[in-house]
Amino acid sequence: MSDGYAVDTGVLRADAELWRGWGDTLAAGADSISDTFEYWAFSDQPGFEALRDEYLAAAADLRQKVRDGGALFRAMGSRLEQVAEIYEKTEDEVGRDIRGA
């Protein structure tokens, strides 16, 4: 910027892309969290129904948390992209002011 500091918006945009990529990876990973419970492995054990219900609830909760984390990572990428745009716009405005345009 004109005050002697420069921001490499290309680096910000590269970081933004990384954050969005991590978010996409997390979101895709959420679907790999299985809600399959091996009925035959536990069905003869006392309290099987409670164990099954707890497992299914925990798997659903984890799946949602992973999706939420993916959304947060993508939001960070979007925010970094916005910051890069703000820096570029400000730099252009300051440059015009200095040139008297």
Order of alpha helices (4+ residues) and beta strands (2+ residues): alpha-alpha-alpha
